[in-house]
Amino acid sequence: MTCNTHKYHFALLAIAVFLSACNMPAPSQNQTPKASPNAIFDDFSYQGKDTIFNQPLAKTKIQNPILNGFYPDPSIVRVGHDYYMVNSTFSLFPGLPIFHSKDLAHWQQLGNAINRPEQLNFDGLHIGYNGIYAPAIEYRQGTFYIITTCVGCGGNFIITATDPAGPWSDPIWLPELAGIDPSLFFDDDGKVYIVHHKDPANKKYPAHTSIAIMEVDANTFQPISKDVELVNGDDPAPWHTEYLEGPHIYKVKNKYYLSASGGGTEYFHSYLLYRADSILGPYEANQENPVLTQIGLPKDREFPITAAGHGDLFDDPNGDWWVVFLANRVYDLDKTDIGHFHTGREPFLLPVTWNDGWPTILPVHAPIPYQIDRPALPQIPSNNEFKRGNYTQIYDFESNQVPLEWLFIRTPRTQWWKIENGRLFMSARKDRLGENNQPSFIGRRLAHMKATYSVKLQFPELHPGLEAGMMSMQNDDNYIAFGLSQNSQGDKVLQVRRKANTPELVQGVTIKEQRITLQRAQQIELRVDIDKANMDFYYRIEEQPYQPLIMSVNSSVLSSFEAGGFTGAIVGMYSQDNNR
């Protein structure tokens, strides 16, 4: 599949400039939709309430994870005293968020590297299995590079920018590069290499993969050598070498170090290290592998973290070393090997020490700590700092700047929303979640196991078949919708629908419907309380006391264990036209 290029005309210039400033997509000229009834949203509120984050955080400590919620596959590059991090986003848009920090404690999102519809085409892709995998960020001589894979939408590619906040280039495609999870390495002799995952020629079992490297042109990134295999997943080892992925190469004191993850993305996920005197090998394995894992820890431990791996090493100006990696905060670990988790794979940070020429991270069978010592760096808070731990965040739509952390389901091709006079207007369109299309939905990551989120809603033009409200979703086949609609008798109703791995039921199953009295101009507030696998639904009209609609709804459909895929849950606002 190739990426579509959309031409913009001067008639859309004002919209395009506004959306560019907000880091959001612009519509194409020929696809501007006809007027649709608008749902009107105000004051979307999110409050995190995880017990683990109630523990006091001293000024000498950093909270783990360093970002709450679905920010997997972290990669960090240091440029002087600045650190830049990128994360994967699969088929959600905008993609590849870029974060900046000066002290590894305070982070600010600068932008999204994929923020123009013409860069990538996510049409029809599965939200959790397709799209952008495992990016790696590097820097050389004034230019930033991100190399990654778009599964189902073009393969491996590189994008570049002179400013990490953007704009980032259109993709430079790498059709000769096999596999996924590529990473760039700029050697000090001027040579450039790409190390990546691939299937070996003698593939012996479904999970048998390898890590290979090729030299590429320093400007075009096209190959100038064949692949050289560095590590084969069939090599004998007392650790898990199946599903080798996420490789990076580093040069430290004239030694080349290769990091990779093995064991897959679930319980056996682990971080492995190898080293060699030459970049092409042969590479010897660290006999202490895996240097980071949560395999073998007691299942009844408090606040368990699992599936640690997919790391990236880096140093600071003091010569201290660190590793950023993904892991899962889970519950119900006694019921499954990997536990349930709605928040997806989150980025964690740990210090690294060197022993006998090898990086050392955690002692064997040590749990990942939720707090670590702050780096010996000047503390420099960021403007618009990304919130961590427990926090309350209210989106009041008073600014024309669309929040950088908001996400769409696949790539918007039309302008079906606007922010005006402190409110978000969202067109009720016929595209619906459950049909692998681009519905009228915009939301944020669910960042806590226990949280409350709410929104104020007006729908003056409501008529039968139209619906709007709040959606909590993992993908097209796993979501819970809490919506306001009107039945065929003209009654306004509140409805909770749940879809759980039932692709044949686009709308899922209605588990609660209740008639309400609501005047045309009145505002209704919808609220959801989630606590692990339990959800409660409330509503109120015009600031009256909250009324329960339905309690103790099973929300395990939002768990990656139930829904599959590699993302976390997204919660937000939706509007749709169910008339067919």
Secondary structure as UniProt FT lines:
FT   HELIX           10..12
FT   HELIX           13..21
FT   TURN            22..23
FT   HELIX           29..31
FT   STRAND          38..48
FT   HELIX           51..54
FT   TURN            59..60
FT   STRAND          61..63
FT   STRAND          75..79
FT   TURN            80..81
FT   STRAND          82..86
FT   STRAND          92..93
FT   STRAND          95..101
FT   STRAND          108..114
FT   TURN            117..119
FT   TURN            123..124
FT   TURN            127..129
FT   STRAND          131..140
FT   TURN            141..142
FT   STRAND          143..151
FT   TURN            152..154
FT   STRAND          155..161
FT   TURN            164..165
FT   STRAND          172..173
FT   TURN            175..176
FT   STRAND          183..186
FT   TURN            188..189
FT   STRAND          192..198
FT   TURN            201..202
FT   TURN            206..207
FT   STRAND          210..216
FT   TURN            218..220
FT   STRAND          228..232
FT   TURN            233..234
FT   TURN            242..243
FT   STRAND          245..252
FT   TURN            253..254
FT   STRAND          255..262
FT   TURN            267..268
FT   STRAND          270..276
FT   TURN            279..280
FT   STRAND          284..285
FT   TURN            287..288
FT   STRAND          292..293
FT   TURN            295..296
FT   TURN            299..300
FT   STRAND          305..315
FT   TURN            317..318
FT   STRAND          321..329
FT   TURN            333..335
FT   STRAND          346..355
FT   TURN            356..357
FT   STRAND          358..360
FT   TURN            364..365
FT   STRAND          371..373
FT   TURN            383..384
FT   STRAND          392..395
FT   TURN            404..405
FT   STRAND          407..409
FT   STRAND          417..420
FT   TURN            421..422
FT   STRAND          423..427
FT   TURN            433..434
FT   STRAND          440..445
FT   STRAND          450..458
FT   TURN            460..461
FT   TURN            464..465
FT   STRAND          466..475
FT   TURN            476..477
FT   STRAND          478..486
FT   TURN            488..489
FT   STRAND          492..500
FT   TURN            503..504
FT   TURN            506..507
FT   STRAND          509..516
FT   TURN            520..521
FT   STRAND          524..531
FT   TURN            532..533
FT   STRAND          534..541
FT   TURN            542..543
FT   STRAND          547..554
FT   HELIX           556..558
FT   HELIX           560..563
FT   STRAND          570..577
//
